[in-house]
Amino acid sequence: MIFKPRLITADNPLTQDETKLIKQGDLVEIYNGKTTIWTQIADVKTRGYFDGIVSSRLSEKTYNFGDLIRFHSRHIYSINRSESLQYS
């Protein structure tokens, strides 16, 4: 199943089908109520939860680069699928 790109917002959150497609290695942008954080999915949990590794350097010291955090799909605002990432 391929989804048409769209803006993910609090009023237009991820669907259950979109959430099921998120997998280890994908980069997701999450919002914690204060700032957006790019996080690489480390593990897909049950009930819409994910473990991720912080992949942003943040000015706020809430999280550090490389920290492992758990978050719910409702906090995801953008997805960059691992198969579309280019490494050099």
C-alpha positions as CSV (number, residue, x, y, z in Angstrom):
1,M,0.0,0.0,0.0
2,I,1.4,3.4,-1.0
3,F,0.2,6.5,0.7
4,K,0.0,9.9,-1.0
5,P,2.2,12.4,0.8
6,R,0.2,14.7,3.1
7,L,0.7,17.0,6.0
8,I,0.4,15.2,9.3
9,T,-1.1,17.5,12.0
10,A,-3.0,17.2,15.3
11,D,-6.2,17.7,13.3
12,N,-5.0,15.3,10.6
13,P,-3.0,12.6,12.5
14,L,-1.6,9.4,11.1
15,T,-4.1,6.7,10.3
16,Q,-3.8,3.3,11.8
17,D,-2.7,1.9,8.4
18,E,0.0,4.5,8.1
19,T,1.2,3.8,11.7
20,K,1.5,0.1,10.9
21,L,3.9,0.9,8.0
22,I,6.5,2.7,10.2
23,K,9.4,0.3,10.7
24,Q,12.9,0.2,12.3
25,G,15.3,2.6,10.5
26,D,12.6,5.1,9.5
27,L,13.2,8.7,10.5
28,V,10.2,10.4,12.1
29,E,9.8,14.0,13.3
30,I,8.0,14.2,16.6
31,Y,6.7,17.1,18.6
32,N,7.0,16.8,22.4
33,G,4.9,20.0,23.2
34,K,8.0,22.3,23.1
35,T,10.1,21.4,20.1
36,T,10.3,19.1,17.1
37,I,12.8,16.3,17.2
38,W,14.0,14.0,14.4
39,T,14.2,10.4,15.7
40,Q,15.3,7.2,14.1
41,I,12.9,4.3,14.9
42,A,14.8,1.7,16.9
43,D,11.9,-0.6,17.8
44,V,8.2,-0.7,17.0
45,K,6.1,-1.4,20.1
46,T,2.4,-2.3,20.6
47,R,-0.5,0.1,20.8
48,G,1.1,2.8,18.6
49,Y,4.3,3.2,20.7
50,F,7.8,3.4,19.3
51,D,11.3,3.5,20.7
52,G,13.5,6.0,18.8
53,I,17.0,7.4,18.9
54,V,17.2,11.2,19.0
55,S,18.9,12.2,15.7
56,S,18.7,16.0,16.2
57,R,21.1,18.3,18.1
58,L,18.8,20.3,20.3
59,S,19.3,23.7,21.9
60,E,17.0,22.7,24.7
61,K,18.7,20.0,26.9
62,T,15.5,18.0,27.3
63,Y,17.1,15.2,25.2
64,N,20.6,14.7,23.9
65,F,21.7,13.4,20.5
66,G,21.6,9.6,20.7
67,D,19.2,9.3,23.6
68,L,16.7,6.5,23.4
69,I,13.1,7.7,23.9
70,R,9.6,6.2,23.7
71,F,6.8,8.1,22.1
72,H,3.3,7.5,20.7
73,S,2.3,7.8,17.1
74,R,0.1,10.8,17.9
75,H,3.4,12.8,18.3
76,I,4.7,12.0,14.8
77,Y,4.5,14.9,12.3
78,S,6.7,13.7,9.5
79,I,8.1,10.4,8.2
80,N,11.2,9.8,6.1
81,R,11.1,6.1,5.1
82,S,14.4,4.2,5.5
83,E,14.3,2.9,1.9
84,S,14.4,6.5,0.6
85,L,17.5,7.5,2.7
86,Q,20.7,7.9,0.8
87,Y,24.0,7.3,2.6
88,S,27.4,8.2,1.2
